[in-house]
């Protein structure tokens, strides 16, 4: 991938390999921690760290920071070791509540490679070092016999049922009836569950994002833009569409009734009430306004649930996306040389196979457990407030993972004032403007120094990070241009939102959602949006995937999106990949 450029705000990045033989960015004109802001924005460890706002926009709670900082590195280190990737891990750390990531080398992880040795030395090292030789063998095996299908089978038959069963067990507990000692045990068990789920979440991503990124890297090498290549992945994720189909079934059951509240909706018929209960059993505990513990669960948003049901489509052509993807696949294959046609078919088949696991992973493994822990912490907070140890129940989410039990049982830990100070500081930090890069810039050697199997895996890791929006791609462009999703332009009123809560409160059916990035938290909002525009993200980001599945226009990665005036009439043109302000 030498020579491919990528851009983050304030940076022009050229990709290559570090002295350890892994993919790293070489940056010019970069804002790093060595600049004026060094004292206030210290790098969280050795090496170069890149800002990642794809999941946590800023102001992240202590427990979520702990989960990411431990689970992300352990899960990815495990899967990279199994697959033979030429990367030690991808590490996530937080500075002032903002997430930064670093690609950790196989060797020399605790130092920064600021000067390159001779090329011949790097080439020899990547072929004689024991760990590189082991990884080369593993990578060659994984490329020849992709393990993705076996992991998908294991997910469907073993892992997912086990996780769902454990989630249901936690959800069935009546928190208010527990003694303090029982509630403490419940919280401890949930924290342990979430800790293991964070590791599982990222481990699974090695097996689902890997085949998708390999497919995209292959098509890019054939001169096919990523935005065009991913159209062949539509319809491969039933999990993404399941909530919408469930809501549509409820709306159909309503018939001609015109309820104005959720209570009136339940009173329409026993069937409607039963289907609402079924929907809440499956989705009610899941955080739907973010990944963090300060996000709200669907059960906490009855008006949102009501609006989602009443605006759900009365019918859905489940085969339309699959037919569209089949036509796209045929069109794309015609652009690939005959000699590589079989490779294209294999890459596409593997990518489609893992798409559903990729989209099911987040809500099942992470979203619902986070929502269940939130409910437990709120119960802890209510008891602390009653004893004068907290000002509000919500302040319990400011606790660290090892503070919950001691404070609940013995009153040992942060004081009432400490918790109030923490939330004020966290909210203040969330309004900061974080530098895009922290730490010294690490130079990179030519890409062709790696052995063939390792070079392909390095391209896969880099492709996944760029196309997910963890690292923004391409050269400087118009701030209202990005990656388009869809085939038809859409005009509507822009509704700029800082959070899903704000979007839920202010959006009307058909508005254009303008947001920094989306997560599964925005699924409810996107079901009523006419189009979506994001400042961050790439063709494989959540916003792009869901827009394709829902059939709505989108432009993702338009850096100037948040400068669009709220309420302005805009045109979202996915074909041109631009947003136009009409008035």
BELPELIN-V597065 format. One record per backbone hydrogen bond with DSSP energy under -0.5 kcal/mol. CO is the residue of the C=O (numbers start at 1). NH is the residue of the N-H. If there is no record, write none. Layout:
BEGIN
<<CO:NH> <CO:NH>>
END
This chain:
BEGIN
<<1:4> <4:15> <5:474> <6:13> <8:11> <11:8> <12:28> <13:6> <14:26> <15:3> <16:24> <17:445> <18:21> <22:18> <24:16> <25:27> <26:14> <28:12> <30:32> <31:437> <32:35> <35:38> <37:41> <49:438> <50:101> <55:57> <55:291> <56:99> <61:65> <62:66> <63:67> <64:68> <65:69> <66:70> <67:71> <68:72> <68:73> <70:74> <71:75> <72:76> <73:77> <74:78> <75:79> <76:80> <77:81> <78:82> <79:83> <80:84> <80:85> <85:87> <89:104> <91:102> <93:100> <95:98> <96:59> <97:60> <98:95> <99:52> <100:93> <101:50> <102:91> <102:104> <104:88> <104:89> <108:111> <112:114> <113:443> <118:121> <118:122> <119:123> <120:124> <121:125> <122:126> <124:127> <124:128> <125:129> <129:133> <130:134> <131:135> <132:136> <133:137> <134:138> <135:139> <136:140> <137:141> <138:142> <139:143> <140:144> <141:145> <147:151> <148:152> <149:153> <150:154> <151:155> <152:156> <153:157> <154:158> <154:159> <155:160> <158:162> <159:163> <160:164> <161:165> <162:166> <163:167> <164:168> <165:169> <166:170> <167:171> <168:172> <170:173> <173:175> <174:177> <175:178> <179:183> <180:184> <181:185> <182:186> <183:187> <184:188> <185:189> <186:190> <187:191> <188:192> <189:193> <190:194> <191:195> <192:196> <193:197> <194:198> <195:199> <196:200> <197:201> <198:202> <199:203> <200:204> <201:205> <202:206> <203:206> <203:207> <204:207> <204:208> <205:209> <205:210> <208:212> <209:213> <210:214> <211:215> <212:216> <213:217> <214:218> <215:219> <216:220> <217:221> <218:222> <219:222> <219:224> <220:223> <223:225> <225:228> <225:229> <226:230> <228:231> <229:232> <230:233> <231:234> <233:236> <236:356> <237:240> <237:241> <238:242> <239:243> <241:245> <242:246> <243:247> <244:248> <245:249> <246:250> <247:251> <248:252> <249:253> <250:254> <251:254> <251:255> <252:255> <254:257> <261:265> <262:266> <263:267> <265:268> <266:269> <269:273> <270:274> <271:275> <272:276> <273:277> <274:278> <275:279> <276:280> <277:281> <278:282> <279:283> <280:284> <283:286> <283:298> <284:299> <286:298> <292:295> <296:288> <296:289> <297:300> <298:301> <301:305> <302:306> <303:307> <304:308> <305:309> <306:310> <307:311> <309:312> <316:318> <317:320> <317:321> <319:323> <320:324> <321:325> <322:326> <323:327> <324:328> <325:329> <326:330> <327:331> <328:332> <329:333> <330:334> <332:335> <333:336> <337:340> <338:341> <340:344> <341:345> <342:346> <343:347> <344:348> <345:349> <346:350> <347:351> <348:352> <349:353> <350:354> <351:355> <352:356> <354:358> <355:359> <356:360> <357:361> <358:362> <359:363> <360:364> <361:365> <361:366> <362:366> <362:367> <363:368> <366:370> <367:287> <367:371> <368:372> <369:373> <370:374> <371:375> <372:376> <373:377> <374:378> <375:379> <376:380> <377:381> <378:382> <379:383> <380:384> <381:385> <382:386> <383:387> <384:389> <384:390> <385:388> <392:395> <393:396> <394:397> <395:398> <396:399> <399:63> <400:403> <400:404> <403:407> <404:408> <405:409> <406:410> <406:411> <406:412> <407:411> <415:419> <416:420> <417:421> <418:422> <419:423> <420:424> <421:425> <422:426> <423:427> <424:428> <425:429> <426:430> <427:431> <428:431> <429:432> <432:434> <436:51> <438:49> <441:443> <445:17> <446:449> <447:450> <451:455> <452:456> <453:457> <454:458> <455:459> <456:460> <457:461> <458:462> <459:463> <460:464> <461:465> <462:466> <463:467> <464:468> <465:469> <465:470> <465:471> <466:469> <467:540> <467:541> <472:7> <478:481> <479:560> <480:579> <482:484> <483:556> <485:554> <490:572> <492:570> <493:512> <494:567> <495:514> <499:503> <500:504> <501:505> <502:506> <503:507> <508:511> <511:513> <511:530> <511:531> <512:495> <513:515> <513:533> <514:497> <515:535> <516:536> <519:522> <520:523> <522:526> <523:527> <525:528> <525:529> <528:510> <530:553> <531:513> <532:555> <533:515> <534:558> <536:557> <538:541> <541:545> <542:546> <543:547> <544:548> <545:549> <546:550> <547:551> <547:552> <553:532> <554:485> <555:534> <556:483> <557:559> <558:561> <560:563> <561:564> <565:568> <568:494> <569:582> <569:583> <570:492> <571:573> <571:580> <572:490> <572:574> <573:577> <573:578> <577:482> <578:573> <580:571> <580:582>>
END
